[in-house]
Every structure is written in C-alpha cells, then in structure tokens.
C-alpha cells in the first residue's frame, strides 16, 4: 500500500482520490471547508487542514490545484516540500508554466524530493473510466516509479521528456484545441451566411472528415458559444500561459493566434507572470 498526499480535491481531484483509494492506497487529502472535509472523509481519505500535512510520511504527493499561482503558493511559499520525506515524489497535475516547474524542482531537490510534471487532458468522466491522458515530464526512473499510481485513473500515460516537457506538451495541446474552437466558430458564421442552422451543422459535421473533439463538444452543447463558455475558465488561463511562454522566447503563436481569437477567449491585457504575486495561505 502506498501512502499518498493530495492537494486540490476539486472536480478533478475528488474522482482521482476515489480511484486511488479503490486501488488500495492510503490517501491523506487537504480539506479546507467543512463540506469538502465531509466529502473526503466519506470517500475513505484521511482529511488534513494544511497542505504541508498531506506530505507527512507520504510516498508521493499529488498536486491538482487550478493555477500556476497556486502551484507556486503551495510549493514555493508554503511548507509542503519540506514536510515530504526524502525520496518521495511530487506529482503536479496542474497546467503551469515550465519556468514554475523548474523553480519547484530546484526547491524540491533541497529536500531530496523528486518532481514529475504531469498535466492532464480529459475530464472527471475520463478519471472515472480510468482513461485520463497524462503528459509526464521527468527523469525516466522517477516517471516509472509513479506510473502505477497514475494508472489508477489514467491511460495513456505518455512520458514526453525531461521535467517541464509535460507542461510544454499540454500547453501546445490546449493552444491547438483553442485554435480548433476558432475554426468551429468560423464554420458557425459561414453556416449562418449560407442560411443553415448552427445546431444542425454542428450535429452533422462530426460524422464527416471535419470531425474532432472541438466540433463534437460544440455539437453536444448545440452551439459553439455554449461550448466555449463551458471550457473558458481553464482554456483562457492555459492559452495565456502558452502565449507568455512564447513571449519569453521572443515569439508568438503564429498562425494559431487569429484562430484562437476567433473563438472569443479573453486575451489578458498583460503577459502572465506569477512571480512575486501575493499567495493565499496553504
């Protein structure tokens, strides 16, 4: 039995915790509200009140918070890494900047803790089915060590390179997805010009060679606007992060930029850079 700490028991984290417990692992999870505490306890997890407590005696800690800033708050401003035993592993499922993963890994090394960046593609239904996609970055032996844990809810688990590679692949994945949504938005506009109902076109095209996840998602919602609204929270932050990563290299997203803009995601006025921002208490 592996002892696992878990920070980020949200819509993605809770089904992960359930699958880990069902596989026979002991999970100690952060529950910051009475409601979350009760739900985690019902699932069979040991509930703690601070992120650092999840690391006590853990073989691995899974971090599944929402933003890059929260990763930095937990790992760089908080005491999680110092609470983890030497030889344990931090698994970061959050989509964050590659520069953040470098900073976290450097801090973790001071405590003898290994790090795998393991952003995911999919939703809670994929976790429940054990078919979540993981893009894993890290040393080969470390990724091999945590693969049985990830396999409790993920398949495929793709080792895409050294630390930070997982984040880079995930950011490219979501840039491509956002661009595909922009294409679908243009198709909806053209359908209107041709006198066709948007919902009818969206239902039909997934059965042809134009099919794909963006089109299928829009078809399920009945309109591209509805689907963009449903995915905007995570996609906006991820597109902003990949744009920031390219800006740090002196470039941009090239031909993808106008396509992404076509799907009407909010474009931040300033480049994202979470360094130095005030962090919540974890």
C-alpha positions in Angstrom: 0.0 0.0 0.0 1.3 3.4 -1.0 0.7 6.4 1.2 -0.4 9.4 -1.0 -0.9 13.0 -0.1 -3.4 15.0 -2.2 -3.8 18.8 -2.5 -6.6 20.0 -4.8 -9.7 18.0 -4.1 -11.9 19.7 -6.7 -13.9 18.4 -9.7 -10.8 16.5 -11.0 -9.2 15.7 -7.7 -12.1 14.0 -5.9 -12.6 11.3 -8.5 -8.8 10.7 -8.6 -8.8 10.3 -4.8 -11.7 7.8 -5.1 -9.8 5.7 -7.7 -6.6 5.7 -5.6 -8.5 4.5 -2.5 -10.3 1.9 -4.6 -6.9 0.6 -5.7 -5.9 0.1 -2.1 -3.8 3.2 -1.5 -4.0 5.3 1.7 -4.8 8.9 0.8 -4.4 11.9 3.1 -6.1 14.9 1.5 -6.4 18.6 2.1 -10.0 19.6 3.0 -10.3 23.4 3.5 -14.1 23.6 4.1 -16.5 21.6 6.3 -18.2 20.4 3.1 -15.0 19.3 1.5 -13.9 17.7 4.7 -17.1 15.6 5.0 -17.0 14.6 1.3 -13.3 13.4 1.6 -13.9 11.6 4.8 -16.9 9.7 3.2 -14.6 8.7 0.3 -12.2 7.0 2.8 -9.5 9.6 2.8 -7.7 10.9 5.9 -8.5 14.6 5.9 -6.0 17.3 7.0 -6.3 21.0 7.2 -2.9 22.2 5.8 -1.2 21.3 2.5 2.0 20.6 4.4 0.2 17.9 6.4 -0.5 15.9 3.2 3.2 15.4 2.8 3.9 13.9 6.2 5.1 10.3 5.7 3.9 10.3 2.1 5.5 8.2 -0.6 4.1 10.7 -3.2 2.0 13.9 -3.1 -0.4 14.7 -6.0 -0.9 18.4 -6.6 -4.1 19.1 -8.6 -4.8 22.8 -7.9 -6.1 25.1 -10.7 -3.5 27.8 -11.4 0.2 28.3 -11.8 0.0 30.8 -9.0 -1.5 28.2 -6.7 1.3 25.8 -7.5 3.8 28.4 -6.5 1.9 29.2 -3.3 1.9 25.6 -2.2 5.4 24.6 -3.3 7.4 27.8 -3.0 5.7 29.9 -0.4 4.3 27.0 1.7 5.9 24.1 3.6 4.8 21.1 1.6 8.1 20.2 0.1 10.0 20.4 3.5 7.3 18.2 5.0 7.7 15.5 2.4 10.2 12.6 3.2 13.5 12.4 1.2 13.0 10.0 -1.7 9.3 10.8 -2.1 7.8 12.3 -5.3 5.7 15.3 -6.0 3.3 14.8 -9.0 2.0 18.1 -10.4 -1.2 17.7 -12.5 -1.9 21.4 -12.7 -1.2 23.0 -16.0 1.5 25.5 -15.1 4.4 27.4 -16.7 7.6 25.4 -17.4 9.5 28.0 -15.5 7.4 27.3 -12.5 8.2 23.6 -12.7 11.9 24.4 -12.8 11.6 26.6 -9.7 9.6 23.8 -7.9 12.1 21.1 -8.8 15.0 23.2 -7.6 13.3 23.7 -4.3 12.3 20.1 -4.1 15.9 18.9 -4.7 16.9 20.8 -1.5 14.7 18.3 0.4 15.6 15.2 -1.5 12.2 15.2 -3.2 11.7 14.2 -6.9 9.2 16.0 -9.2 7.1 14.9 -12.1 5.1 17.4 -14.1 2.1 15.5 -15.2 -0.6 17.8 -16.7 -3.7 16.0 -17.9 -6.2 16.1 -20.8 -9.7 15.0 -20.2 -12.4 15.5 -17.6 -14.0 13.8 -14.5 -15.7 11.3 -16.7 -12.3 10.2 -18.0 -11.0 9.8 -14.5 -14.0 7.7 -13.5 -13.3 5.4 -16.5 -9.6 5.3 -15.9 -8.9 6.9 -19.3 -7.4 10.3 -18.4 -4.5 11.3 -20.6 -1.3 12.3 -18.7 1.7 14.1 -20.3 4.5 13.3 -18.0 7.8 15.1 -17.8 10.7 14.0 -15.6 13.5 11.6 -15.2 12.7 8.2 -16.6 13.2 6.3 -13.3 11.0 8.7 -11.4 8.2 8.5 -14.0 8.5 4.7 -13.9 8.1 4.8 -10.1 4.9 6.8 -10.1 3.3 5.2 -13.2 1.4 2.6 -11.1 -0.2 5.4 -9.1 -1.2 7.4 -12.2 -2.5 4.2 -13.8 -5.3 4.1 -11.1 -7.1 6.8 -13.2 -5.0 7.5 -16.3 -4.4 5.7 -19.6 -2.4 6.6 -21.7 0.5 7.9 -19.5 2.8 9.5 -22.0 6.4 10.2 -20.9 7.2 13.1 -23.2 10.7 14.1 -22.0 12.5 15.7 -19.0 11.0 17.8 -16.3 8.9 20.6 -17.9 8.2 18.7 -21.1 4.8 17.6 -19.8 3.8 21.3 -19.3 5.1 22.3 -22.8 3.2 19.5 -24.5 0.0 20.3 -22.6 0.2 24.0 -23.4 0.6 23.1 -27.1 -2.3 20.7 -26.8 -4.6 23.5 -25.5 -3.3 26.0 -28.0 -4.3 23.6 -30.7 -7.7 22.9 -29.1 -8.4 26.6 -28.8 -7.5 27.1 -32.4 -9.8 24.3 -33.4 -12.6 26.1 -31.5 -11.8 29.2 -33.5 -12.2 27.2 -36.7 -15.6 25.9 -35.5 -16.6 29.4 -34.6 -15.8 30.4 -38.2 -17.8 27.4 -39.5 -20.8 28.6 -37.5 -20.5 32.1 -39.0 -20.3 30.6 -42.5 -23.3 28.4 -41.8 -25.4 31.4 -41.0 -24.3 33.1 -44.2 -25.4 30.0 -46.1 -28.8 30.0 -44.4 -28.1 26.9 -42.3 -29.0 26.4 -38.6 -25.8 26.3 -36.5 -27.0 23.4 -34.4 -27.9 21.4 -37.5 -24.4 21.9 -39.0 -22.7 21.1 -35.7 -24.7 17.8 -35.4 -23.8 16.8 -39.0 -20.1 17.7 -39.3 -18.7 15.3 -36.6 -19.8 12.4 -38.8 -17.6 13.7 -41.7 -13.9 14.2 -42.2 -14.1 17.6 -40.3 -14.8 15.7 -37.0 -12.8 16.3 -33.9 -13.1 16.9 -30.1 -13.8 20.7 -30.6 -16.5 20.0 -33.1 -18.0 17.2 -31.0 -18.0 19.3 -27.9 -19.8 22.2 -29.7 -22.3 19.7 -31.2 -23.1 18.3 -27.8 -23.8 21.8 -26.4 -25.8 22.9 -29.5 -23.6 26.0 -30.2 -20.0 27.0 -30.3 -20.7 29.8 -27.9 -22.1 27.5 -25.3 -19.2 25.2 -25.5 -16.6 28.0 -25.4 -18.3 29.3 -22.2 -18.1 25.8 -20.7 -14.4 25.5 -21.2 -13.3 29.1 -21.0 -12.1 29.0 -17.4 -9.3 26.5 -17.9 -8.7 27.3 -21.6 -8.2 31.0 -21.1 -5.6 30.6 -18.5 -3.7 27.9 -20.5 -3.7 29.9 -23.7 -2.4 32.9 -21.7 0.3 30.8 -20.3 1.5 29.4 -23.7 1.4 32.9 -25.1 3.6 34.0 -22.1 6.0 31.1 -22.7 6.4 32.1 -26.4 6.8 35.8 -25.5 9.6 34.9 -23.1 11.3 33.3 -26.2 10.6 36.5 -28.2 7.9 34.9 -30.3 4.1 34.3 -30.5 1.7 31.6 -31.6 2.0 32.5 -35.3 -1.0 31.4 -37.4 -2.7 30.0 -34.3 -3.2 33.4 -32.8 -6.0 34.7 -35.1 -7.8 31.3 -34.9 -7.7 31.4 -31.1 -9.0 34.9 -31.1 -11.9 33.8 -33.4 -13.3 31.6 -30.5 -13.6 34.8 -28.3 -11.5 33.7 -25.4 -10.5 36.7 -23.2 -7.0 37.9 -24.1 -5.3 39.4 -21.0 -4.1 42.9 -21.3 -0.7 42.0 -19.9 1.6 39.0 -20.2 1.1 36.5 -17.4 3.9 36.3 -14.9 3.1 35.0 -11.5 6.5 35.7 -9.9 6.1 37.9 -6.8 2.3 37.9 -6.6 0.8 37.6 -3.2 -0.2 34.0 -2.4 -3.1 32.6 -0.3 -2.3 30.7 2.9 -1.9 26.9 2.4 
